[in-house]
Amino acid sequence: MLQLQVTNSPFNENQAELLNQLLPTLTPSQQVWLSGYLSALSLQGSQGSSVQAGSPAAPAVVAEPATAASQQASREVTVLFGSQTGNCQRLAVSLSRKLEEQGFKVTVSAMNSFKPNGLKKTENLLLLVSTHGEGEPPDNARAFHEFLYSKRAPQLPGLRFSVLALGDTSYEFFCQTGKDFDQKLEELGAQRLSPRVDCDLDYDEPVAEWFGQVISALNGAQNAAGIADAAVQAAESAESLESAYSRNHPFHAEVLENLNLNGRGSDRETRHLELSLAGSNITFEPGDSLGVYPENHPQLVADIIAAMGWNADERVPLNKKGEEGTLQEALLRHYEITVLTKPLLEQAAGLTSAPALKELLTPGRQQELKEYIQGRDLLDLIQDYGPWNAPASIFVTILRKLPARLYSIASSYNANPDEVHFTVRAVRYESHGRERYGVCSVHCAERVQPGATLPVYIQNNPNFKLPADSSVPVIMIGPGTGVAPFRSFLEEREEQGAEGPSWLFYGDRHFVTDFLYQTDWQRMLKDGVLSRLDVAFSRDTEEKVYVQHRILEQSKELYRWLQEGAHVYVCGDEKHMAHDVHSALITVIQEEGGLSPEAAAAYLETLQQEQRYQRDVY
């Protein structure tokens, strides 16, 4: 910090001494605030007019002597998150901490914990929300979304807002929930602090950009970009608790076991993998997920290189950081080549001399574009729309980063220290005349043996957690691989010596060949760790029976558990199973509670708000 000298400043000796004592103690945000304060005083003196609180020139100054209350009001920010897996929640908490360090009074909350009537009193609103399923809000954003789109939503001319939307460009309704909030708040008269930012799976850079924009808009911080980067890094480091490993710095875990859980004769292959975390300091809780970075299939990589006439050993960019490697390595481990997205096709259209791809992207052919993207990969694109004019070093830059795949953790850390287990079902199918396969699932099924390593990290999920009180009853509903986290739950409760009862609903196709973790459940039943087990094997009977049917059959008992405070957990397929189970639970509540359909739905909504009804669906 420079020292003020009396000889080269307009201050007398006493003033200079006071300033030299004060300035070294100021944080960067305090320096920015003081700069704005002095600018505002100067502006007020020269123009003889008021300066609005919260403007970039004067973060917390008004023309008249401001009271503490008025200054505090102008520095209040509400941060709301809608999050299914925890990404938006972590980012919201990190952003809130950075704003608090700069003197803002911040309220951070899940959307379902915020009273929407409070919007009329809110001045600055920051929304961070993911999109779930086919353009739907995450569970803890549904009620807030419904309120804004209802007749009860008020006009909000006094509200300033900005939206950060997380999504996946491989889905048709990319970032739809964020777009919904952004559009509706504008319709209600609110003013944008900064434009909405839509993020794909590799979201670090756009998140930092949005952080910088909103921080600048709120207080005119000159170092907003640096603060934003620090906030994103803080959120990133929080993902793996005290470990140095994270989404951007995965741990290479040794594979200890890789077992097929399906019996001989099954038409399915479900792998149980056990990995060593020794030396990583990685820990996790039941309900968390394991991020796994897979490799693309070597044959698909070879076919793409051959179709383009490229050299596998050519040096190409591996990422946006400027790192380089061979084309073979880039396509195998760094870039996504099995999924087509509209943004990819739009960029690819500039690299081909054939007009057909540009024509496919015209507005009138949206349905045809959607059908083309479905079930095709990069090799299809290359074969269908050449000749291509770009070398490999340019072509790979239009590809997005190969994303990690998230799997529910199937083990308790306390029961298996320095290990993590997960469950993955191999995906294989035929589409457009070629055999296709799930990138990570087939990598694990066919090319990962004990002794090999997998790059992994922990994704904490605060929205899918056991009750703090182990005496509370738990009801777990998880057909197929959706049963994985409940193995973790029950192992944990066994370690705790939990006294509360537990009830598992499990379903799959065949009892003999597809009963995942059957010996674990039988042992837990025998030892009293698991109180009840209801199963449904859909292909063993003439009429297909699923877990929702078992729920309805046990209607009275299940409602009694709910009335006694049970927590309900659902894991698995969102598109069909989760909706069917949700409907079955409403039916149980309606019939056994003597309620109307609306009241039964409200009962279940209340359970969700109380975190007694939690879902990990995909």
C-alpha positions, 0 to 999 in steps of 0.5 A, spaced: 500 500 500 502 506 497 503 511 503 500 518 502 506 524 503 504 531 505 508 534 500 504 531 494 497 531 496 492 536 498 492 533 505 495 536 512 499 532 516 494 530 521 489 528 515 495 524 511 497 520 518 489 518 519 489 516 511 495 512 512 492 508 518 486 507 515 487 505 508 492 499 509 486 495 513 481 496 508 479 490 504 478 490 496 471 491 497 471 496 502 476 500 497 471 500 492 465 502 497 469 508 499 471 510 492 463 510 490 462 514 496 467 519 495 465 519 487 457 520 490 459 526 494 463 529 489 457 528 484 452 531 489 456 537 490 457 539 483 450 537 481 446 539 487 442 533 486 441 526 489 445 520 487 440 513 488 442 508 492 445 502 489 448 505 483 455 503 480 457 510 482 455 510 489 453 503 492 450 505 498 449 513 498 443 518 498 443 525 497 440 526 504 444 524 510 443 516 509 440 512 515 443 505 517 437 502 515 436 506 508 443 504 507 442 496 509 436 496 505 439 498 498 445 493 500 440 487 500 440 481 495 436 475 495 439 469 492 434 463 490 436 456 488 433 451 484 437 444 484 436 437 483 443 434 484 446 440 488 450 444 483 446 450 483 445 450 491 453 450 491 454 456 487 448 460 490 452 459 497 459 461 494 456 467 491 452 469 497 459 469 501 462 473 496 457 478 496 457 478 504 464 479 504 463 486 500 458 488 505 451 486 502 446 483 506 444 476 503 439 472 504 440 465 500 434 460 500 432 454 496 426 456 492 421 452 496 423 455 502 422 462 500 415 465 501 413 468 494 409 473 497 416 476 499 417 478 492 414 485 493 419 487 498 425 484 494 429 489 491 435 485 488 434 478 486 439 473 483 436 466 481 440 460 480 436 454 477 437 447 473 432 444 468 430 437 470 427 432 465 424 435 459 424 442 461 421 441 468 423 445 474 427 441 479 423 439 485 425 444 490 423 450 484 416 447 482 412 451 487 415 457 486 415 456 478 407 455 479 406 461 483 410 466 478 405 463 472 399 463 477 394 469 477 396 470 484 403 473 482 404 480 483 407 486 479 414 487 480 416 494 478 421 495 484 425 488 483 431 488 479 433 480 478 438 476 474 438 469 472 443 463 471 440 457 468 444 450 468 442 445 463 445 440 458 444 442 450 443 435 448 436 436 451 431 439 447 428 444 452 435 446 454 435 451 460 428 451 459 426 453 467 431 459 467 428 461 461 421 461 464 423 465 470 427 470 466 421 471 461 416 471 467 419 476 471 420 481 465 413 480 464 411 482 471 415 488 470 421 487 474 428 490 471 434 485 469 440 487 473 444 483 467 442 478 462 441 471 463 446 466 462 445 459 460 450 454 461 452 447 458 455 441 462 462 445 462 459 451 466 465 454 469 467 460 465 459 462 463 458 461 471 464 466 472 462 471 467 455 471 470 458 472 477 462 478 474 456 481 471 451 481 477 457 483 482 458 489 477 451 491 477 450 491 484 456 495 486 460 497 480 466 493 483 472 494 478 475 487 480 468 483 479 471 478 474 476 476 479 471 476 485 467 471 480 473 467 479 474 466 486 467 464 487 466 459 482 473 456 485 470 456 492 464 452 489 468 447 486 473 446 492 467 445 496 465 439 492 470 434 495 470 437 502 477 437 505 480 433 499 484 436 493 480 432 488 474 435 484 470 435 478 476 439 474 481 435 478 479 428 479 482 422 483 484 416 479 481 411 483 484 404 482 478 399 481 478 393 486 472 389 484 467 389 477 462 384 478 456 382 474 450 383 478 445 379 473 444 372 473 446 367 467 440 368 462 439 375 463 438 380 457 441 385 462 448 386 464 449 391 471 456 392 474 457 393 481 464 396 481 468 398 488 474 403 487 479 405 492 480 412 495 486 410 499 490 417 499 485 421 496 482 424 503 475 424 499 469 422 503 462 422 502 455 421 505 449 417 503 445 420 498 451 423 494 453 421 487 460 419 484 462 423 478 466 418 473 470 420 467 469 415 461 473 413 455 469 413 448 469 407 445 476 406 441 472 403 435 468 409 434 474 413 435 478 409 429 472 410 425 471 417 425 479 418 424 478 414 418 472 417 415 475 424 415 482 421 413 486 424 419 492 422 422 491 419 429 498 422 432 496 429 429 497 434 435 490 438 437 488 442 442 485 438 448 481 443 452 480 451 452 486 452 456 491 451 450 494 444 452 495 439 446 495 432 445 494 427 440 488 426 436 487 419 438 487 422 445 483 427 444 477 423 441 478 418 446 478 422 453 477 429 452 471 430 447 464 428 446 463 424 440 456 420 441 451 425 442 449 431 437 446 437 439 443 443 435 449 448 437 454 443 435 451 442 428 450 450 427 458 450 428 459 444 424 455 447 418 461 453 417 466 447 416 462 443 410 462 445 403 455 441 402 449 446 403 445 440 406 447 441 413 445 449 413 438 447 410 437 442 415 438 448 420 433 453 417 427 454 422 422 451 418 425 444 419 426 444 426 422 437 427 426 434 422 432 436 425 430 434 432 429 427 429 436 427 426 439 428 432 436 423 436 440 417 436 446 419 432 453 421 433 459 424 430 460 419 425 453 419 422 454 427 422 461 426 418 458 421 413 452 425 412 454 432 411 461 432 408 466 434 404 469 437 410 474 443 409 477 443 416 483 440 419 483 436 425 486 441 430 480 446 428 474 441 427 475 438 435 474 445 437 467 445 436 466 439 440 464 440 447 468 437 453 466 429 454 462 430 461 462 426 467 457 421 468 454 421 475 452 415 479 448 414 486 453 411 491 452 404 493 456 404 499 457 407 506 463 410 507 463 409 514 462 401 513 467 401 507 472 406 509 477 409 503 472 405 498 466 407 494 461 403 490 457 404 484 452 401 480 451 401 472 447 398 467 450 397 460 446 400 455 447 397 448 442 398 442 441 399 435 440 405 431 440 407 424 443 401 422 449 401 427 450 398 434 450 404 439 452 404 447 452 408 453 459 411 453 461 410 461 456 404 462 460 400 456 467 402 458 465 399 465 462 393 463 468 391 457 474 395 458 475 396 466 478 390 470 481 390 477 487 394 477 485 399 472 483 406 474 477 411 473 478 418 474 472 420 479 470 425 484 464 426 489 458 430 487 455 432 494 447 432 494 444 436 500 437 434 497 437 427 498 439 425 505 438 421 511 434 424 517 439 426 522 435 422 527 436 415 526 430 413 529 425 416 524 422 411 519 424 411 512 421 408 506 425 407 500 423 406 493 428 404 488 427 399 482 433 397 477 439 401 479 435 406 482 436 401 488 443 403 489 443 409 494 439 405 498 444 400 499 448 406 502 443 408 506 442 401 510 449 400 510 450 407 514 444 405 518 447 399 520 453 403 522 449 407 526 445 402 530 439 406 527 432 404 531 428 406 526 424 402 521 426 401 514 422 399 508 424 398 501 420 397 495 424 394 489 423 392 482 426 389 476 424 384 470 425 377 473 426 374 480 431 369 478 436 373 474 435 380 475 434 381 483 440 386 484 443 385 491 439 380 493 444 377 498 445 384 501 437 385 502 436 378 505 442 379 510 439 386 512 432 383 513 435 377 517 439 382 522 433 387 522 437 393 519 431 392 513 424 392 516 420 390 510 421 389 503 416 389 497 418 387 490 415 387 483 418 383 478 414 385 472 416 379 467 414 374 471 407 374 471 402 375 465 400 382 468 406 386 469 407 389 476 411 395 478 413 398 484 407 403 484 402 397 484 406 394 491 405 401 494 398 401 492 397 394 495 400 396 502 396 403 502 394 403 509 400 401 512 404 406 508 400 411 510 400 409 517 408 410 516 407 417 513 403 419 519 408 417 524 413 421 521 416 417 515 421 420 510 420 417 503 426 417 498 425 415 490 431 414 486 431 412 478 427 413 472 424 420 472 420 419 465 416 414 467 417 411 474 418 417 478 411 420 475 408 413 477 410 413 484 408 420 485 401 419 483 401 412 487 403 416 493 397 421 492 392 416 491 395 413 498 394 419 501 387 421 498 384 414 500 387 413 506 387 420 509 380 421 506 382 427 502 381 431 495 386 430 490 388 437 491 389 436 498 393 430 497 397 433 492 398 439 498 400 434 503 405 431 499 408 438 497 408 439 504 412 433 505 417 435 500 418 442 503 419 439 510 425 434 506 421 428 508 419 427 501 426 427 497 427 424 490 434 423 486 431 421 479 434 422 472 
